[in-house]
Amino acid sequence: GTTHLLKLLSVDASLRTLRRWQCYDPLPSRGTLEGTMLDNREAEGALKDLMSDVMVPHMRGLFDVHAGDATEEIEIMGKAYYGVAISFQGDTPRYDDDFYNNDQTEAYQYLYRFLQAMQWVQRDDGCQRWLLKTPQHMGALPAVRNVFPDATMVFTHRDPASVFTSLLTLIGYVLRVMYRRPTKQQILEKTRRMQHGFLRGLVNEIDRMN
């Protein structure tokens, strides 16, 4: 679905994308910037990817992204302790309610500054625009517009029922990593909160989009 669409769009050399290995280690060390150390972040990211395959061997079938592939920025936003990356850490109803019902502008301002820092490091690559993607944006369209006023937004049309079953499978697998025996109710409620939070934000704001 959208993961493969992101990979396709990222082929455009004029667009700057976030690679999976950059989520692990986004910015080079001072020694690398000064030329006294090699930048091994991509190789280390590939090693961490292999370790992830050992820990969650079936994740590839749900989220097929390798270290060198374009990926979502949710982990960058997670460094601000806000967003889906934090929500995925467990059954967190109180956090989820706060996340989906409050303004997310500060989290997007953090993302903006982080992308500026990454762009400064890569300033010689000739790319002019960032290509970003995560379903989390649907639930935070006012914040996206405020922080990225010149953004071009692309929405895919998918059957919400099939999206729900796909998300249910993903969340069920992730919670099995966090809990010995997550209950069906935990998995179902977590999925319901996430999809409802995203779709409610989209429905509330879509008619205001230009």
Secondary structure, DSSP 4 states (H G I P E B T S, - for coil): -HHHHHHHHTT-TTEEE-BHHHHHS-S--HHHHHTSS---HHHHHHHHHHHHHHHSTTGGGTS---TTSB--SHHHHHTTT-SHHHHTTS--HHHHHHHHHS--HHHHHHHHHHHHHHHHHTTTS---EEE---GGGGGGHHHHHHH-TTPPP------HHHHHHHHHHHHHHHHHHH-SS--HHHHHHHHHHHHHHHHHHHHHHGGG--
